[in-house]
């Protein structure tokens, strides 16, 4: 069984390499590659500091950048 499952949400840190600023945003999990330690999903937050990201964007996130995890049913409560 994987740590993260489709429908779950992860909060990950995203850094802007140009400014050095970072922000935490929610990603809805679509699939996981346990061997590569990657979560694939859709950005579910509106970025404030990184102009290269946008709401609804498809992303791959390293497990190393995950800071929080919520099951699908707990996220909207």
Backbone atoms as SQL, in Angstrom:
CREATE TABLE atoms (id INTEGER PRIMARY KEY, chain TEXT, resi INTEGER, resn TEXT, atom TEXT, x REAL, y REAL, z REAL);
INSERT INTO atoms VALUES
  (1, 'A', 1, 'UNK', 'N', 0.840, -1.190, 0.000),
  (2, 'A', 1, 'UNK', 'CA', 0.000, 0.000, 0.000),
  (3, 'A', 1, 'UNK', 'C', 0.879, 1.246, 0.000),
  (4, 'A', 2, 'UNK', 'N', 0.500, 2.211, -0.796),
  (5, 'A', 2, 'UNK', 'CA', 1.294, 3.430, -0.896),
  (6, 'A', 2, 'UNK', 'C', 0.954, 4.402, 0.228),
  (7, 'A', 3, 'UNK', 'N', 1.887, 5.281, 0.476),
  (8, 'A', 3, 'UNK', 'CA', 1.697, 6.297, 1.513),
  (9, 'A', 3, 'UNK', 'C', 0.624, 7.303, 1.096),
  (10, 'A', 4, 'UNK', 'N', 0.631, 7.660, -0.172),
  (11, 'A', 4, 'UNK', 'CA', -0.338, 8.617, -0.718),
  (12, 'A', 4, 'UNK', 'C', -1.177, 7.893, -1.759),
  (13, 'A', 5, 'UNK', 'N', -2.472, 8.202, -1.803),
  (14, 'A', 5, 'UNK', 'CA', -3.375, 7.521, -2.724),
  (15, 'A', 5, 'UNK', 'C', -4.140, 8.548, -3.553),
  (16, 'A', 6, 'UNK', 'N', -4.604, 8.142, -4.760),
  (17, 'A', 6, 'UNK', 'CA', -5.398, 9.060, -5.582),
  (18, 'A', 6, 'UNK', 'C', -6.556, 9.652, -4.792),
  (19, 'A', 7, 'UNK', 'N', -6.733, 10.951, -4.926),
  (20, 'A', 7, 'UNK', 'CA', -7.787, 11.664, -4.198),
  (21, 'A', 7, 'UNK', 'C', -7.292, 12.328, -2.935),
  (22, 'A', 8, 'UNK', 'N', -6.166, 11.862, -2.397),
  (23, 'A', 8, 'UNK', 'CA', -5.571, 12.497, -1.218),
  (24, 'A', 8, 'UNK', 'C', -5.035, 13.874, -1.597),
  (25, 'A', 9, 'UNK', 'N', -4.699, 14.654, -0.585),
  (26, 'A', 9, 'UNK', 'CA', -4.068, 15.955, -0.794),
  (27, 'A', 9, 'UNK', 'C', -2.734, 15.983, -0.048),
  (28, 'A', 10, 'UNK', 'N', -1.756, 16.584, -0.689),
  (29, 'A', 10, 'UNK', 'CA', -0.478, 16.830, -0.026),
  (30, 'A', 10, 'UNK', 'C', -0.203, 18.321, -0.054),
  (31, 'A', 11, 'UNK', 'N', 0.453, 18.807, 0.984),
  (32, 'A', 11, 'UNK', 'CA', 0.923, 20.186, 0.991),
  (33, 'A', 11, 'UNK', 'C', 2.424, 20.107, 0.752),
  (34, 'A', 12, 'UNK', 'N', 2.875, 20.780, -0.304),
  (35, 'A', 12, 'UNK', 'CA', 4.275, 20.712, -0.696),
  (36, 'A', 12, 'UNK', 'C', 4.865, 22.110, -0.763),
  (37, 'A', 13, 'UNK', 'N', 6.165, 22.182, -0.577),
  (38, 'A', 13, 'UNK', 'CA', 6.864, 23.456, -0.661),
  (39, 'A', 13, 'UNK', 'C', 7.387, 23.629, -2.085),
  (40, 'A', 14, 'UNK', 'N', 7.169, 24.827, -2.625),
  (41, 'A', 14, 'UNK', 'CA', 7.620, 25.188, -3.962),
  (42, 'A', 14, 'UNK', 'C', 8.476, 26.440, -3.855),
  (43, 'A', 15, 'UNK', 'N', 9.649, 26.384, -4.431),
  (44, 'A', 15, 'UNK', 'CA', 10.569, 27.526, -4.378),
  (45, 'A', 15, 'UNK', 'C', 10.670, 28.173, -5.752),
  (46, 'A', 16, 'UNK', 'N', 10.795, 29.498, -5.749),
  (47, 'A', 16, 'UNK', 'CA', 11.071, 30.251, -6.973),
  (48, 'A', 16, 'UNK', 'C', 12.582, 30.458, -7.012),
  (49, 'A', 17, 'UNK', 'N', 13.250, 29.799, -7.939),
  (50, 'A', 17, 'UNK', 'CA', 14.713, 29.859, -8.013),
  (51, 'A', 17, 'UNK', 'C', 15.249, 31.261, -8.288),
  (52, 'A', 18, 'UNK', 'N', 14.450, 32.099, -8.920),
  (53, 'A', 18, 'UNK', 'CA', 14.910, 33.467, -9.235),
  (54, 'A', 18, 'UNK', 'C', 14.951, 34.358, -8.000),
  (55, 'A', 19, 'UNK', 'N', 13.930, 34.232, -7.146),
  (56, 'A', 19, 'UNK', 'CA', 13.834, 35.138, -5.998),
  (57, 'A', 19, 'UNK', 'C', 14.259, 34.480, -4.690),
  (58, 'A', 20, 'UNK', 'N', 14.261, 33.157, -4.660),
  (59, 'A', 20, 'UNK', 'CA', 14.568, 32.451, -3.423),
  (60, 'A', 20, 'UNK', 'C', 13.372, 32.316, -2.502),
  (61, 'A', 21, 'UNK', 'N', 12.252, 32.904, -2.876),
  (62, 'A', 21, 'UNK', 'CA', 11.036, 32.800, -2.066),
  (63, 'A', 21, 'UNK', 'C', 10.417, 31.422, -2.252),
  (64, 'A', 22, 'UNK', 'N', 9.701, 30.978, -1.238),
  (65, 'A', 22, 'UNK', 'CA', 9.001, 29.703, -1.355),
  (66, 'A', 22, 'UNK', 'C', 7.616, 29.828, -0.719),
  (67, 'A', 23, 'UNK', 'N', 6.752, 28.918, -1.104),
  (68, 'A', 23, 'UNK', 'CA', 5.405, 28.881, -0.534),
  (69, 'A', 23, 'UNK', 'C', 4.925, 27.443, -0.494),
  (70, 'A', 24, 'UNK', 'N', 4.003, 27.177, 0.409),
  (71, 'A', 24, 'UNK', 'CA', 3.412, 25.853, 0.546),
  (72, 'A', 24, 'UNK', 'C', 2.059, 25.865, -0.138),
  (73, 'A', 25, 'UNK', 'N', 1.816, 24.843, -0.953),
  (74, 'A', 25, 'UNK', 'CA', 0.553, 24.771, -1.681),
  (75, 'A', 25, 'UNK', 'C', 0.031, 23.339, -1.681),
  (76, 'A', 26, 'UNK', 'N', -1.284, 23.218, -1.828),
  (77, 'A', 26, 'UNK', 'CA', -1.931, 21.908, -1.857),
  (78, 'A', 26, 'UNK', 'C', -1.917, 21.328, -3.265),
  (79, 'A', 27, 'UNK', 'N', -1.690, 20.024, -3.338),
  (80, 'A', 27, 'UNK', 'CA', -1.713, 19.274, -4.590),
  (81, 'A', 27, 'UNK', 'C', -2.649, 18.085, -4.387),
  (82, 'A', 28, 'UNK', 'N', -3.589, 17.887, -5.320),
  (83, 'A', 28, 'UNK', 'CA', -4.471, 16.718, -5.261),
  (84, 'A', 28, 'UNK', 'C', -3.760, 15.562, -5.964),
  (85, 'A', 29, 'UNK', 'N', -3.606, 14.472, -5.258),
  (86, 'A', 29, 'UNK', 'CA', -2.858, 13.318, -5.748),
  (87, 'A', 29, 'UNK', 'C', -3.646, 12.580, -6.832),
  (88, 'A', 30, 'UNK', 'N', -2.959, 12.293, -7.954),
  (89, 'A', 30, 'UNK', 'CA', -3.543, 11.486, -9.027),
  (90, 'A', 30, 'UNK', 'C', -2.913, 10.099, -9.071),
  (91, 'A', 31, 'UNK', 'N', -1.600, 10.042, -8.897),
  (92, 'A', 31, 'UNK', 'CA', -0.909, 8.756, -8.859),
  (93, 'A', 31, 'UNK', 'C', 0.422, 8.932, -8.150),
  (94, 'A', 32, 'UNK', 'N', 1.030, 7.803, -7.798),
  (95, 'A', 32, 'UNK', 'CA', 2.277, 7.819, -7.033),
  (96, 'A', 32, 'UNK', 'C', 3.261, 6.836, -7.660),
  (97, 'A', 33, 'UNK', 'N', 4.523, 7.215, -7.685),
  (98, 'A', 33, 'UNK', 'CA', 5.601, 6.307, -8.077),
  (99, 'A', 33, 'UNK', 'C', 6.450, 6.095, -6.825),
  (100, 'A', 34, 'UNK', 'N', 6.175, 4.997, -6.108),
  (101, 'A', 34, 'UNK', 'CA', 6.875, 4.713, -4.846),
  (102, 'A', 34, 'UNK', 'C', 8.379, 4.544, -5.064),
  (103, 'A', 35, 'UNK', 'N', 8.761, 3.871, -6.135),
  (104, 'A', 35, 'UNK', 'CA', 10.179, 3.617, -6.395),
  (105, 'A', 35, 'UNK', 'C', 10.947, 4.922, -6.592),
  (106, 'A', 36, 'UNK', 'N', 10.376, 5.833, -7.369),
  (107, 'A', 36, 'UNK', 'CA', 11.020, 7.128, -7.623),
  (108, 'A', 36, 'UNK', 'C', 10.724, 8.149, -6.524),
  (109, 'A', 37, 'UNK', 'N', 9.804, 7.803, -5.599),
  (110, 'A', 37, 'UNK', 'CA', 9.396, 8.693, -4.508),
  (111, 'A', 37, 'UNK', 'C', 8.819, 10.001, -5.048),
  (112, 'A', 38, 'UNK', 'N', 7.866, 9.855, -5.992),
  (113, 'A', 38, 'UNK', 'CA', 7.216, 11.005, -6.612),
  (114, 'A', 38, 'UNK', 'C', 5.697, 10.894, -6.486),
  (115, 'A', 39, 'UNK', 'N', 5.077, 12.042, -6.266),
  (116, 'A', 39, 'UNK', 'CA', 3.625, 12.163, -6.272),
  (117, 'A', 39, 'UNK', 'C', 3.250, 12.986, -7.495),
  (118, 'A', 40, 'UNK', 'N', 2.331, 12.485, -8.301),
  (119, 'A', 40, 'UNK', 'CA', 1.845, 13.210, -9.465),
  (120, 'A', 40, 'UNK', 'C', 0.448, 13.702, -9.165),
  (121, 'A', 41, 'UNK', 'N', 0.177, 14.970, -9.477),
  (122, 'A', 41, 'UNK', 'CA', -1.133, 15.501, -9.173),
  (123, 'A', 41, 'UNK', 'C', -1.376, 16.865, -9.767),
  (124, 'A', 42, 'UNK', 'N', -2.439, 17.493, -9.298),
  (125, 'A', 42, 'UNK', 'CA', -2.893, 18.786, -9.804),
  (126, 'A', 42, 'UNK', 'C', -2.793, 19.830, -8.706),
  (127, 'A', 43, 'UNK', 'N', -2.194, 20.969, -9.023),
  (128, 'A', 43, 'UNK', 'CA', -2.064, 22.061, -8.055),
  (129, 'A', 43, 'UNK', 'C', -3.446, 22.581, -7.691),
  (130, 'A', 44, 'UNK', 'N', -3.749, 22.595, -6.396),
  (131, 'A', 44, 'UNK', 'CA', -5.075, 22.983, -5.908),
  (132, 'A', 44, 'UNK', 'C', -5.029, 24.278, -5.108),
  (133, 'A', 45, 'UNK', 'N', -3.955, 25.036, -5.240),
  (134, 'A', 45, 'UNK', 'CA', -3.801, 26.339, -4.577),
  (135, 'A', 45, 'UNK', 'C', -3.415, 27.374, -5.619),
  (136, 'A', 46, 'UNK', 'N', -3.760, 28.611, -5.346),
  (137, 'A', 46, 'UNK', 'CA', -3.381, 29.720, -6.232),
  (138, 'A', 46, 'UNK', 'C', -2.009, 30.232, -5.800),
  (139, 'A', 47, 'UNK', 'N', -0.989, 30.079, -6.643),
  (140, 'A', 47, 'UNK', 'CA', 0.359, 30.539, -6.279),
  (141, 'A', 47, 'UNK', 'C', 0.414, 32.061, -6.092),
  (142, 'A', 48, 'UNK', 'N', 1.199, 32.473, -5.114),
  (143, 'A', 48, 'UNK', 'CA', 1.359, 33.901, -4.841),
  (144, 'A', 48, 'UNK', 'C', 2.741, 34.418, -5.218),
  (145, 'A', 49, 'UNK', 'N', 3.767, 33.586, -5.077),
  (146, 'A', 49, 'UNK', 'CA', 5.133, 34.082, -5.306),
  (147, 'A', 49, 'UNK', 'C', 5.816, 33.488, -6.525),
  (148, 'A', 50, 'UNK', 'N', 5.279, 32.433, -7.101),
  (149, 'A', 50, 'UNK', 'CA', 5.936, 31.792, -8.239),
  (150, 'A', 50, 'UNK', 'C', 5.074, 31.938, -9.495),
  (151, 'A', 51, 'UNK', 'N', 5.464, 32.834, -10.413),
  (152, 'A', 51, 'UNK', 'CA', 4.660, 33.080, -11.611),
  (153, 'A', 51, 'UNK', 'C', 4.673, 31.923, -12.608),
  (154, 'A', 52, 'UNK', 'N', 5.564, 30.950, -12.431),
  (155, 'A', 52, 'UNK', 'CA', 5.632, 29.811, -13.343),
  (156, 'A', 52, 'UNK', 'C', 4.587, 28.747, -13.024),
  (157, 'A', 53, 'UNK', 'N', 3.934, 28.857, -11.882),
  (158, 'A', 53, 'UNK', 'CA', 2.918, 27.890, -11.466),
  (159, 'A', 53, 'UNK', 'C', 1.535, 28.505, -11.592),
  (160, 'A', 54, 'UNK', 'N', 0.520, 27.656, -11.802),
  (161, 'A', 54, 'UNK', 'CA', -0.860, 28.149, -11.846),
  (162, 'A', 54, 'UNK', 'C', -1.824, 27.075, -11.349),
  (163, 'A', 55, 'UNK', 'N', -2.951, 27.515, -10.830),
  (164, 'A', 55, 'UNK', 'CA', -4.002, 26.642, -10.334),
  (165, 'A', 55, 'UNK', 'C', -4.379, 25.640, -11.417),
  (166, 'A', 56, 'UNK', 'N', -4.453, 24.352, -11.057),
  (167, 'A', 56, 'UNK', 'CA', -4.833, 23.318, -12.007),
  (168, 'A', 56, 'UNK', 'C', -3.678, 22.703, -12.770),
  (169, 'A', 57, 'UNK', 'N', -2.478, 23.211, -12.553),
  (170, 'A', 57, 'UNK', 'CA', -1.290, 22.711, -13.248),
  (171, 'A', 57, 'UNK', 'C', -0.964, 21.287, -12.800),
  (172, 'A', 58, 'UNK', 'N', -0.563, 20.444, -13.757),
  (173, 'A', 58, 'UNK', 'CA', -0.132, 19.077, -13.455),
  (174, 'A', 58, 'UNK', 'C', 1.321, 19.121, -13.003),
  (175, 'A', 59, 'UNK', 'N', 1.616, 18.427, -11.882),
  (176, 'A', 59, 'UNK', 'CA', 2.947, 18.484, -11.283),
  (177, 'A', 59, 'UNK', 'C', 3.428, 17.108, -10.840),
  (178, 'A', 60, 'UNK', 'N', 4.737, 16.994, -10.711),
  (179, 'A', 60, 'UNK', 'CA', 5.366, 15.854, -10.042),
  (180, 'A', 60, 'UNK', 'C', 6.098, 16.434, -8.843),
  (181, 'A', 61, 'UNK', 'N', 5.841, 15.881, -7.666),
  (182, 'A', 61, 'UNK', 'CA', 6.407, 16.401, -6.429),
  (183, 'A', 61, 'UNK', 'C', 7.201, 15.297, -5.738),
  (184, 'A', 62, 'UNK', 'N', 8.431, 15.608, -5.378),
  (185, 'A', 62, 'UNK', 'CA', 9.261, 14.660, -4.640),
  (186, 'A', 62, 'UNK', 'C', 8.718, 14.486, -3.227),
  (187, 'A', 63, 'UNK', 'N', 8.793, 13.273, -2.710),
  (188, 'A', 63, 'UNK', 'CA', 8.404, 13.039, -1.319),
  (189, 'A', 63, 'UNK', 'C', 9.147, 13.989, -0.382),
  (190, 'A', 64, 'UNK', 'N', 10.360, 14.375, -0.736),
  (191, 'A', 64, 'UNK', 'CA', 11.160, 15.268, 0.104),
  (192, 'A', 64, 'UNK', 'C', 10.526, 16.642, 0.272),
  (193, 'A', 65, 'UNK', 'N', 9.641, 17.034, -0.646),
  (194, 'A', 65, 'UNK', 'CA', 9.007, 18.357, -0.586),
  (195, 'A', 65, 'UNK', 'C', 7.625, 18.333, 0.057),
  (196, 'A', 66, 'UNK', 'N', 7.144, 17.150, 0.438),
  (197, 'A', 66, 'UNK', 'CA', 5.827, 17.038, 1.066),
  (198, 'A', 66, 'UNK', 'C', 5.940, 17.386, 2.547),
  (199, 'A', 67, 'UNK', 'N', 5.077, 18.300, 3.008),
  (200, 'A', 67, 'UNK', 'CA', 5.096, 18.741, 4.396),
  (201, 'A', 67, 'UNK', 'C', 3.868, 18.309, 5.180),
  (202, 'A', 68, 'UNK', 'N', 2.781, 17.993, 4.458),
  (203, 'A', 68, 'UNK', 'CA', 1.537, 17.604, 5.125),
  (204, 'A', 68, 'UNK', 'C', 0.762, 16.685, 4.184),
  (205, 'A', 69, 'UNK', 'N', -0.100, 15.845, 4.766),
  (206, 'A', 69, 'UNK', 'CA', -0.872, 14.892, 3.984),
  (207, 'A', 69, 'UNK', 'C', -2.262, 14.772, 4.589),
  (208, 'A', 70, 'UNK', 'N', -3.279, 14.814, 3.744),
  (209, 'A', 70, 'UNK', 'CA', -4.658, 14.634, 4.207),
  (210, 'A', 70, 'UNK', 'C', -5.387, 13.683, 3.274),
  (211, 'A', 71, 'UNK', 'N', -6.182, 12.820, 3.861),
  (212, 'A', 71, 'UNK', 'CA', -7.053, 11.970, 3.069),
  (213, 'A', 71, 'UNK', 'C', -8.145, 12.832, 2.447),
  (214, 'A', 72, 'UNK', 'N', -8.681, 12.386, 1.331),
  (215, 'A', 72, 'UNK', 'CA', -9.665, 13.171, 0.567),
  (216, 'A', 72, 'UNK', 'C', -10.834, 13.661, 1.422),
  (217, 'A', 73, 'UNK', 'N', -11.435, 12.794, 2.216),
  (218, 'A', 73, 'UNK', 'CA', -12.582, 13.178, 3.026),
  (219, 'A', 73, 'UNK', 'C', -12.270, 14.192, 4.103),
  (220, 'A', 74, 'UNK', 'N', -11.062, 14.213, 4.594),
  (221, 'A', 74, 'UNK', 'CA', -10.664, 15.136, 5.664),
  (222, 'A', 74, 'UNK', 'C', -10.320, 16.509, 5.135),
  (223, 'A', 75, 'UNK', 'N', -9.987, 16.614, 3.851),
  (224, 'A', 75, 'UNK', 'CA', -9.513, 17.886, 3.300),
  (225, 'A', 75, 'UNK', 'C', -10.574, 18.964, 3.295),
  (226, 'A', 76, 'UNK', 'N', -11.802, 18.619, 2.965),
  (227, 'A', 76, 'UNK', 'CA', -12.865, 19.624, 2.827),
  (228, 'A', 76, 'UNK', 'C', -13.655, 19.874, 4.098),
  (229, 'A', 77, 'UNK', 'N', -13.259, 19.260, 5.206),
  (230, 'A', 77, 'UNK', 'CA', -14.000, 19.437, 6.455),
  (231, 'A', 77, 'UNK', 'C', -13.578, 20.691, 7.167);
